Amino acid sequence: MRAFVGAVTLDEHTGTAMTEDSTGPSMEPFGSRYLLEVAIGSGAMGQVWRAATRDGEPVAIKILRPELSSDPAVVTRFLQESQILKGLNEEHLVRVHDLVVEGSRLGIVMDLIEGPDLRTEIVRRGTFRPIEAAEIVDGVLAGLAAVHAAGVVHRDIKPENVLLSAGQPGGARLTDFGVARIIEESQKARRTTVIGTPEYLAPELADGQSPTPASDFYGVGILLYELVAGVTPFTGGSPLAVLRRHADQQPVRPDGMPDGIWQTVAALLAKNPADRPSNAAQVRQQLLAAAPLLAALPALRPLTEPPAATVTSQPTVMGLRGETQALPPVVDEERRPEPRKKRTGMLVAIAALVVLLLTGGITAFALTRGDDSGGVAAAASTTDSTASSERTTSAPRTTASSTPAGGEVPAVTGLSLAQAQRDLQNAGLRVTVTEVLDDAATDNTVTAQDPAEGSRLERGSTVTLTVARRSVAVFLTSLTPVANSNYGQDTGTSALSGKTYVRALMLGTDCDRPSVIQYDLGRHYRTFATSVGLQDDSYSDGVLQLDVLIDGRSIFSGTAKLGEPLPVEVDVSGGLRLELSAARIDPGCRYDARVTAVWGDPQLKGAPGEVPPAPASPTN
């Protein structure tokens, strides 16, 4: 089953992972093999850095919180888990490459993923088409199958821990597997926290039971429900209230949720872990069987709250084991082993959480849906140029039954997109988002609104928000040419008018015909930028005609002489085939005179999530 690839990414920094020999910002050594560049995310368990190996390979490194790395039990578990986590290599996982202990710091080295986390997409889109939701969850389940086969339980399934990797097989990739088990060794964690996020936490975990694969499947059920409905089934109020609903209430089917989705959700959210599917393959098969009926269905309107639930409801579903079954209420003594003991555990957990909430002592328990994945990244960039492009997407998150009356348009310019959407929805207004690539602005913030604040609109009217997004860039030299007609093509370091480029494209030329090279862009990019001219060791009287074409249409043309490179920044939006051409036009062209065209560190920029990740550099 092909996993859905998201359309938007959250990237706070663009740049390049540079070695000590590169020019650019200084990088902090970490261990013997890595260089930290810039922090790109943080969460309950630590801070994530964009980094590189000393050979220049880009990676992400999650550095655990100091209070965790100072705990001997955590360090011991960290070292014990190393080989297990490094051995997990499945296309739907964010692969762990190394675990590093450096003094008081513990770091998990993993793939640097280009693409958004699923929370970003939920905020932007509201809901997904049922087939898209099924494909995303299919990818999550594929990753979980590998995790569970290695004897690891994820323990924290949530949208923040699912990355949508544009251009990679499957698209959805699970991250932070095994991290919770390491953290659980902390004496502080055992005394003061529950590992997990309340809205996705299986009821048996709040009861104090040990996590099992069934606990992960419960989180997958919550996730699938949220992708289709726009909210989780037990959301609302305090974390304590959410935990109580997990234990006492059955999920209620939203209007319009397809049978195939609901049957899967209901089976995954069985209160008794023994009643849930026993392995990921069962759930994937259920989704695969439902796919033909889901393919043509549109996305539902996002709910602002789940349908009202009851404690005693027992919806009947077709279970993933093939039998018809009723989901048990939490008070069913026959289908819930050791209920009194475990209910006591729930009360103890809730009492502890009350104390912690009053004292501000919760650390690892994510009481909000903050990002902890840290896997979001952009491809390398070495220019300061700003590209602007627009794409309009609709992200309404209101329902006809709960939309408040309209009135004055609130001021939302300068707010985050999520906050702006909430404010406008609370005013009874719909939201349309126009994304503008702007590397100078704060990512994912509103830079303009139409109509302006104070305007009066009727309920249900639409407000258009202009939202700044950081661009994502890749070097053209990281792509493989699809056509090549020249007299020697190379990539690497080259000099152009005294400036050294380490990712240059060099095309040899001759006097008879132009050198041409083509790349498949796949409509992923918005702009192409470079400096182009004669390599510094070229024949001094050489003259080049230089052209850039997109799908056979000329978008740049110019002539260059030695020491006179030309700046290029052109729009390639929607383009499939990029063509670069260099032809010698110097009078009396000498065949024995070397003239090389150099495209200095050519970059393609695009919208976050649209740009596929650059292929990894080969390693020895």
C-alpha atoms as one frame of an Amber mdcrd trajectory, in Angstrom:
protein
   0.000   0.000   0.000   1.479   3.305  -1.029   1.715   5.714   1.885   0.432
   9.228   1.468   3.039  11.958   1.093   2.232  15.201   2.849   2.079  18.602
   1.199   3.527  20.914   3.788   6.549  20.895   6.097   7.578  22.911   9.118
  11.219  23.968   8.794  12.702  26.664  10.988  16.169  26.747   9.455  17.628
  26.139   6.050  21.328  25.617   5.591  23.951  23.036   4.882  25.744  20.460
   6.943  29.349  21.533   6.544  32.610  19.829   7.364  35.488  21.528   9.137
  37.052  22.237   5.763  33.951  24.023   4.436  33.318  27.702   4.566  30.362
  28.883   6.603  29.104  28.893  10.199  31.207  27.157  12.824  29.915  23.818
  14.036  30.228  22.315  17.501  31.876  18.881  17.701  29.784  16.114  19.245
  31.579  12.863  19.921  34.385  11.922  17.577  32.308  11.686  14.382  29.730
  14.478  14.385  29.372  18.243  14.147  26.312  20.060  15.504  25.064  22.872
  13.285  21.804  24.322  14.599  18.919  23.305  16.862  15.809  22.554  14.802
  13.351  21.241  17.378  12.752  20.468  21.010  10.299  18.547  23.111   9.706
  16.717  26.353  12.651  14.365  25.903  15.329  16.620  24.510  16.542  18.920
  21.773  17.100  17.970  18.139  19.985  19.363  16.107  20.750  19.496  12.439
  24.223  17.978  12.244  26.693  16.245   9.961  29.307  13.565  10.095  32.866
  14.739   9.654  32.592  13.399   6.106  29.750  15.823   5.419  26.814  13.389
   5.656  23.719  15.216   7.010  22.112  13.708  10.108  19.798  14.722  12.925
  20.897  14.280  16.534  18.502  14.236  19.469  20.333  15.220  22.660  18.451
  14.063  25.741  17.613  16.411  28.582  20.491  16.939  31.075  18.535  15.520
  34.010  18.101  12.304  32.038  21.683  12.005  30.848  22.919  12.471  34.425
  20.947   9.430  35.602  23.168   6.286  35.623  20.139   4.051  34.947  19.333
   5.987  31.781  22.945   5.828  30.589  23.025   2.071  31.177  19.770   1.510
  29.309  20.986   3.870  26.575  24.039   1.703  25.946  22.030  -1.522  26.172
  19.555  -0.321  23.553  22.201   0.768  21.062  22.467  -2.383  18.976  18.706
  -2.989  18.979  17.816   0.486  17.741  20.650   0.614  15.212  19.501  -2.718
  13.816  16.039  -1.430  12.913  16.173  -0.592   9.226  12.713  -0.380   7.647
  11.594   2.203   5.104   8.805   3.435   7.378  11.169   4.163  10.285  13.446
   7.131  10.855  16.578   5.050  11.088  18.866   5.320  14.118  22.518   5.303
  13.038  24.351   5.733  16.314  23.976   6.393  20.032  26.652   8.686  21.414
  27.732   9.234  25.010  29.907  12.320  25.382  30.552  13.370  28.950  27.198
  14.383  30.391  25.434  14.314  27.009  23.535  11.463  25.379  22.714  11.771
  21.690  20.693   9.657  19.274  21.965  10.034  15.698  19.272   9.432  13.093
  18.163  10.198   9.565  17.695  13.861   8.755  14.200  13.731   7.272  12.862
  16.329   4.918   9.149  16.679   5.308   6.590  17.715   7.901   5.487  15.885
  10.957   1.888  14.725  10.841   0.776  17.280  13.451   1.768  20.078  11.071
  -0.379  18.534   8.341  -3.372  18.034  10.640  -3.230  21.686  11.693  -2.950
  22.803   8.086  -5.528  20.514   6.502  -7.986  19.701   9.251  -8.861  16.244
   7.903  -7.561  13.794   5.309  -9.378  11.839   2.652 -10.099   8.367   4.072
  -7.737   6.696   1.601  -4.957   9.124   2.558  -5.553   8.439   6.259  -5.447
   4.691   5.597  -2.184   5.020   3.667  -0.517   7.068   6.395  -1.582   4.604
   9.075  -0.460   1.720   6.874   3.042   3.227   6.881   2.949   3.673  10.659
   1.894   0.050  11.068   4.684  -1.140   8.764   7.181   0.685  10.958   5.589
  -0.704  14.124   5.804  -4.239  12.760   9.584  -3.903  12.557   9.779  -2.261
  15.987   7.663  -4.957  17.638   9.601  -7.741  15.907  12.727  -6.402  17.610
  11.050  -6.628  21.003  10.550  -2.867  21.322   7.310  -1.078  22.195   7.071
   2.498  20.921   4.920   3.805  23.823   4.243   7.244  22.352   2.310   6.989
  19.074   1.124  10.482  18.128   1.218  12.756  15.057   4.378  14.504  16.234
   6.215  11.186  15.981   5.129  10.492  12.406   7.116  12.252   9.693   5.929
  12.565   6.107   9.033  12.036   4.023   8.401  13.551   0.594   9.752  11.520
  -2.275  10.623   8.441  -0.196   8.877   5.068  -0.483   5.831   4.954   1.766
   5.983   8.581   2.828   5.010   8.083   6.514   7.959   7.316   8.791   7.795
   6.600  12.506  10.348   8.182  14.818  11.318   8.083  18.503  10.808   4.308
  18.775  12.551   2.965  21.858  13.223   6.412  23.319  10.461   6.082  25.911
  11.934   2.786  27.147  15.280   4.499  27.695  13.632   7.403  29.509  11.612
   5.066  31.713  14.815   3.976  33.429  15.116   7.424  34.967  14.368   7.387
  38.699  12.900  10.850  38.279  10.679   9.648  35.446   9.368   6.767  37.535
   8.580   9.052  40.460   7.044  12.026  38.715   5.833  11.208  35.229   3.827
   9.002  32.958   5.493   8.299  29.625   3.063   9.182  26.853   0.598  11.799
  25.702  -2.873  11.772  27.327  -4.934  11.949  24.138  -3.189   8.845  22.713
  -2.536   6.921  25.937  -4.005   3.432  26.211  -6.125   3.014  29.361  -4.023
   0.147  30.702  -0.944   2.409  30.775  -2.735   4.929  32.973  -3.715   1.958
  35.149  -0.045   1.207  35.698   0.265  -1.847  33.457   3.388  -2.461  31.398
   3.230  -1.312  27.778   2.750  -3.943  25.073   2.303  -3.838  21.278  -1.437
  -3.611  21.996  -0.755  -0.254  23.688   0.817   1.000  20.475  -2.152  -0.234
  18.437  -4.467   1.793  20.683  -2.473   4.924  19.808  -2.741   4.027  16.113
  -6.527   3.824  16.497  -6.634   7.315  18.024  -4.417   8.569  15.207  -6.621
   7.072  12.466  -9.737   8.574  14.053  -8.092  11.997  14.227  -6.931  11.950
  10.598 -10.477  11.378   9.368 -12.460  13.385  11.951 -10.047  16.231  12.742
 -10.136  15.600  16.505  -9.236  12.739  18.824 -12.190  10.758  20.253 -11.679
  11.619  23.928 -10.323  15.172  23.737 -11.555  18.082  25.836 -10.786  19.536
  29.244  -7.850  18.678  31.454  -5.429  15.787  30.922  -7.090  14.059  33.864
 -10.476  14.282  32.162  -8.999  12.834  28.985  -7.498   9.894  30.898 -10.855
   9.188  32.524 -12.590   9.103  29.145 -10.061   6.617  27.810 -10.946   4.327
  30.711 -14.701   4.866  30.971 -16.068   5.851  27.567 -16.437   4.165  24.225
 -15.502   6.129  21.083 -18.473   7.405  19.101 -18.555   7.141  15.321 -18.629
  10.583  13.680 -21.207  11.143  10.957 -19.772  10.174   7.599 -16.834   8.100
   8.867 -16.620   5.194   6.379 -17.297   1.641   7.545 -13.783   0.469   6.746
 -12.218   3.210   8.863 -14.662   2.898  11.742 -14.367  -0.886  11.985 -10.599
  -0.570  12.186 -10.742   2.250  14.737 -13.236   0.415  16.935 -11.144  -2.747
  17.027  -7.958  -0.821  17.819  -9.654   1.104  20.660 -10.926  -1.908  22.551
 -10.528  -1.169  26.257  -9.131  -4.616  26.994  -5.703  -4.994  25.326  -6.476
  -8.665  24.658  -9.384  -7.631  22.425  -7.216  -5.541  20.122  -5.487  -6.924
  17.019  -2.527  -9.099  17.897  -0.186  -7.778  15.195   0.227  -4.976  12.686
  -0.301  -7.245   9.695  -3.932  -7.834  10.704  -4.684  -4.134  10.742  -2.863
  -3.510   7.476  -4.859  -6.274   5.805  -8.109  -4.719   7.062  -7.142  -1.353
   5.616  -6.014  -2.901   2.367  -9.359  -4.671   1.983 -11.206  -1.399   2.607
  -9.051   0.654   0.222 -11.164   0.233  -2.959 -14.230   1.638  -1.195 -12.243
   4.449   0.414 -10.473   5.672  -2.723 -13.266   7.893  -4.058 -14.481   9.312
  -0.733 -13.826  12.999   0.073 -12.440  14.322   3.327 -14.984  15.006   6.055
 -15.471  18.470   7.490 -13.247  18.736  10.569 -15.003  18.500  13.910 -14.246
  20.936  16.687 -15.076  18.291  19.280 -15.856  14.574  19.125 -19.464  13.328
  19.233 -20.864  12.922  22.735 -19.853   9.591  24.257 -21.514   7.338  26.805
 -20.042   5.031  29.401 -22.193   2.017  28.605 -22.290   1.992  24.808 -21.151
  -1.241  23.178 -20.759  -0.724  19.418 -20.658  -3.953  17.415 -17.915  -4.158
  14.795 -16.303  -6.703  12.532 -13.107  -7.487  14.385  -9.736  -7.769  12.706
  -9.617 -11.426  13.705 -12.672 -12.026  11.466 -15.366 -12.391  14.149 -18.146
  -9.984  15.058 -17.510  -8.547  18.498 -18.835  -5.917  20.843 -16.355  -3.512
  22.369 -16.588  -3.996  26.144 -17.291  -1.167  28.563 -14.627  -0.659  31.174
 -16.912  -2.107  33.912 -17.217  -5.522  32.218 -15.528  -7.663  34.897 -15.412
 -10.816  32.781 -13.498  -9.209  29.914 -11.157  -7.096  31.967  -8.741  -9.158
  34.096  -7.834  -7.871  37.552 -10.127  -4.836  37.332 -10.026  -3.828  40.980
  -6.260  -3.816  41.167  -5.931  -1.887  37.943  -8.671   0.594  38.793  -6.693
   1.313  41.933  -3.716   1.956  39.688  -5.760   4.429  37.668  -6.804   6.294
  40.821  -3.215   6.416  42.027  -2.045   7.706  38.648  -4.727  10.394  38.596
  -3.945  11.427  42.167  -0.265  11.711  41.280  -1.070  13.794  38.231  -3.211
  16.160  40.317  -0.270  16.776  42.653   2.098  17.258  39.751  -0.209  19.668
  37.978  -0.460  21.742  41.141   3.286  21.753  41.695   4.386  22.083  38.090
   6.385  18.868  38.429   5.483  17.058  35.209   8.385  16.712  32.819   8.248
  13.731  30.487   4.448  13.537  30.353   3.527  15.634  27.291   0.443  17.496
  28.510   0.207  19.428  25.296   0.658  18.311  21.719   4.057  19.919  21.349
   6.570  18.694  18.800   9.105  16.175  20.037   9.995  14.514  16.777  12.777
  16.804  15.749  13.009  14.996  12.438  11.918  17.892  10.251  14.667  19.238
   8.061  15.393  21.095   4.875  18.016  20.339   2.285  21.269  22.264   2.193
  21.489  25.920   1.199  24.453  28.275   0.918  22.802  31.401  -0.442  20.941
  34.193   1.302  18.519  34.788  -1.543  14.801  34.788  -0.699  12.345  33.030
  -2.972   8.665  33.909  -2.944   5.928  31.717  -4.311   2.270  31.105  -3.507
   0.008  28.146  -3.154  -3.520  28.352  -1.779  -4.908  25.631   0.442  -8.141
  25.554   2.371  -8.051  24.534   6.013 -11.513  25.061   7.556 -11.921  23.560
  10.982 -15.510  24.463  11.857 -18.750  22.541  11.864 -22.228  23.744  11.059
 -23.479  22.739  14.484 -20.819  24.511  16.528 -19.807  27.587  14.509 -20.341
  30.751  16.553 -21.997  33.820  15.100 -19.931  36.082  12.885 -18.923  39.653
  13.576 -15.710  41.630  13.450 -12.644  39.993  11.970 -10.056  39.582  14.745
  -6.457  40.714  14.301  -4.359  37.646  13.531  -1.384  39.095  11.646   1.806
  38.099  13.444   0.248  35.039  15.071   1.116  31.441  14.332  -1.127  29.802
  11.749  -2.631  27.469  14.353  -3.528  30.335  16.701  -4.890  32.460  13.850
  -7.095  29.594  12.696  -8.465  29.117  16.201  -9.232  32.822  16.619 -11.002
  33.041  13.273 -12.938  29.839  13.801 -14.076  31.095  17.195 -15.397  34.151
  15.353 -17.451  31.900  13.071 -15.221  32.385  10.043 -13.624  30.020   7.549
  -9.928  30.130   6.719  -8.042  29.964   3.445  -4.264  29.861   3.573  -1.906
  31.310   0.981   1.654  30.195   1.623   4.474  32.542   0.655   8.056  31.331
   0.761   9.924  33.900   2.829  13.223  32.980   4.456  13.367  36.315   6.297
  10.120  35.809   8.223   9.297  33.556  11.151   8.156  30.218   9.825   4.441
  29.425   9.782   3.299  32.871  10.934   0.605  35.043   9.417   2.032  38.054
   7.571  -1.232  39.446   6.157  -4.972  38.898   6.353  -7.838  39.743   4.003
 -10.254  41.237   5.000  -8.370  43.361   7.505  -8.977  43.276  11.229 -12.145
  45.028  12.314 -14.015  44.246   9.116 -17.513  42.884   9.663 -18.363  39.578
   8.021 -21.307  37.251   8.133 -20.986  33.862   9.790 -19.261  31.346   7.507
 -17.413  33.978   5.477 -13.836  33.293   4.455 -10.705  35.097   5.594  -7.548
  34.613   3.534  -4.314  34.379   5.501  -0.899  34.906   3.969   1.490  32.609
   5.834   5.286  32.786   5.653   7.103  29.500   5.165  10.827  28.862   5.086
  11.886  27.522   1.707  13.440  24.106   1.232  16.476  23.877  -1.041  18.504
  21.117  -2.642  21.635  21.319  -4.733  21.110  20.417  -8.358  24.285  18.355
  -8.183  22.592  15.963  -5.748  20.199  14.939  -8.540  20.987  12.475 -11.311
  20.820  13.851 -14.866  18.234  12.226 -17.134  19.931  13.369 -20.347  23.477
  14.469 -21.009  25.066  15.688 -24.231  28.332  17.446 -23.497  32.097  17.139
 -23.656  32.766  16.161 -20.069  30.461  16.711 -17.095  31.603  16.759 -13.491
  30.473  17.906 -10.074  32.483  19.074  -7.116  34.776  21.983  -6.292  35.404
  24.662  -8.903  36.460  28.316  -9.050  34.360  30.979 -10.718  35.695  34.533
 -10.805  37.872  33.855  -7.770  35.072  32.305  -5.702  35.212  28.630  -4.785
  32.079  26.511  -5.068  32.120  23.057  -3.486  28.974  21.749  -5.188  29.497
  23.127  -8.650  28.321  21.632 -11.932  30.978  21.760 -14.656  30.203  21.260
 -18.357  32.955  20.910 -20.927  32.304  22.693 -24.219  33.423  22.493 -27.831
  33.135  24.678 -30.893  30.665  22.545 -32.840  27.569  22.256 -30.695  26.289
  23.176 -27.235  26.710  21.028 -24.170  23.299  20.184 -22.764  22.284  18.498
 -19.507  18.753  17.827 -18.298  17.173  17.007 -14.935  13.743  15.732 -14.023
  12.168  18.160 -11.537   8.828  16.388 -11.178   7.006  19.676 -10.424   8.644
  19.721  -6.977  10.404  23.097  -7.157   9.641  26.796  -7.458  12.950  28.546
  -8.244  16.378  27.782  -9.666  19.320  29.942  -8.584  23.037  29.919  -9.365
  25.944  31.908 -10.781  27.214  30.707 -14.133  30.280  31.537 -16.181  33.700
  30.335 -17.347  35.829  28.294 -14.968  38.823  30.350 -13.866  41.337  28.193
 -15.730  39.456  28.501 -19.043  40.838  29.998 -22.269  40.964  33.763 -21.696
  39.232  34.681 -24.971  36.422  32.175 -24.582  32.797  33.342 -24.731  29.811
  31.222 -23.733  26.156  31.397 -24.638  24.325  30.128 -21.561  20.683  29.123
 -21.461  18.189  27.676 -19.000  14.998  26.040 -20.264  12.051  24.522 -18.457
  10.010  22.014 -20.456  11.593  23.379 -23.628  10.737  27.015 -22.788  13.592
  29.488 -22.367  13.615  31.183 -18.965  17.168  32.548 -19.011  19.673  33.438
 -21.712  22.937  35.339 -21.562  26.583  35.475 -22.646  29.581  35.289 -20.324
  33.315  35.888 -20.567  36.126  34.885 -18.257  35.773  36.702 -14.936  32.217
  37.882 -15.726  29.789  35.304 -14.284  26.048  35.821 -14.620  23.585  35.619
 -11.715  20.599  33.373 -12.369  17.374  33.216 -10.366  14.385  31.980 -12.353
  10.903  30.614 -11.745  10.553  26.889 -12.486   7.137  26.395 -10.848   5.299
  23.390 -12.227   8.252  22.404 -14.402   9.035  18.806 -15.261  12.311  19.019
 -17.196  15.113  21.491 -16.474  17.696  21.951 -19.223  21.043  23.749 -18.914
  22.927  24.621 -22.080  26.408  26.051 -22.702  27.709  26.839 -26.209  31.010
  28.422 -27.250  30.522  31.521 -29.384  33.969  33.114 -29.181  35.214  34.330
 -32.597  37.658  31.971 -34.255  36.853  29.292 -31.713  39.975  27.241 -31.019
  39.433  23.507 -30.627  42.583  23.168 -28.528  41.514  25.893 -26.084  39.789
  24.615 -22.940  36.584  26.401 -21.922  34.489  24.961 -19.093  31.077  26.261
 -18.071  30.588  26.331 -14.299  27.212  26.529 -12.586  28.221  27.552  -9.069
  26.414  25.576  -6.345  23.132  25.539  -8.334  20.097  25.327  -6.068  16.477
  24.356  -6.512  14.059  25.796  -3.970  10.497  24.820  -3.267   7.705  24.774
  -0.767   8.173  22.667   2.369   6.878  19.162   1.858   6.914  19.425  -1.955
  10.634  19.036  -2.244  11.883  15.437  -2.123  14.982  14.867   0.002  18.343
  14.951  -1.702  19.860  11.482  -2.129  22.401  10.557   0.513  26.014  10.959
  -0.482  27.873   7.667  -1.024  30.009   6.416   1.839  33.159   4.369   1.709
